[in-house]
């Protein structure tokens, strides 16, 4: 899809991977809607995009709240009356012993990381199908495929995204809407900006990822001519999930 003036929504676009995705779409001439519960961060990204001549708008939304999502899409219907691309990126991680994890904490992770993907996608498709074209990319994680202790809620939310991606791709394909997901390995962002040598060598590429590695993949999946890629989980992890533990 030629991205000039295409309306592209990125959840969690105020920081980290989402920020890099927002700037990439801004550079391509898309109209970028940056959704974040941190409005100040979203507004900073808007200013950065405007500084290079791009078009961007910030929205204060907590994607774990269904009412916030309804309100957001009402505004999009009124102000833009179309949506071409949705990147479901907002997410949180909580690593707690399964014996100490509270039901509220489980719900917070699942509602933020997984339920929001379904609710935002369902609203997005109502707009996309008017033009019979659209592309959705969900940010899952390699934690859907391999895991570590105390990651139950996060791993379940990301595994859920992979399965949800398949289901939605099947439901929405008749309207020419693609749904894919990306499973990143370690990416240097906020909580994960202090990664050390032990983290780098887990990857065949011998480095952890950068937000731009994921932003470029979002662009690729949503580009014109790539609509044969549908319902897939693109693993971008520098080969982490392919690497066995071995002695050099
Ligand atoms: P980050 O913390 O740097 O940025 C996340 C952004 O999402 C923040 O701006 C935050 O305010 C926003 N956000 C969080 N909860 C929200 C909510 N309820 N409503 C609206 N906005 C909300 O995180 P990141 O590292 O850039 O991660 C982005 C996505 O990539 C997440 O889904 C994460 O699980 C996934 N991921 C990250 C890594 C990694 O190593 N960084 C690896 C695999 C997957």
Boltz pocket constraint, residues with backbone or C-beta under 6 A from the ligand:
constraints:
  - pocket:
      binder: B
      contacts: [[A, 11], [A, 12], [A, 13], [A, 14], [A, 15], [A, 16], [A, 17], [A, 18], [A, 35], [A, 36], [A, 37], [A, 38], [A, 41], [A, 61], [A, 62], [A, 63], [A, 64], [A, 88], [A, 89], [A, 90], [A, 91], [A, 92], [A, 93], [A, 112], [A, 139], [A, 140], [A, 141], [A, 142], [A, 183], [A, 184], [A, 185], [A, 186], [A, 187], [A, 188], [A, 189], [A, 190], [A, 191], [A, 192]]
      max_distance: 6.0
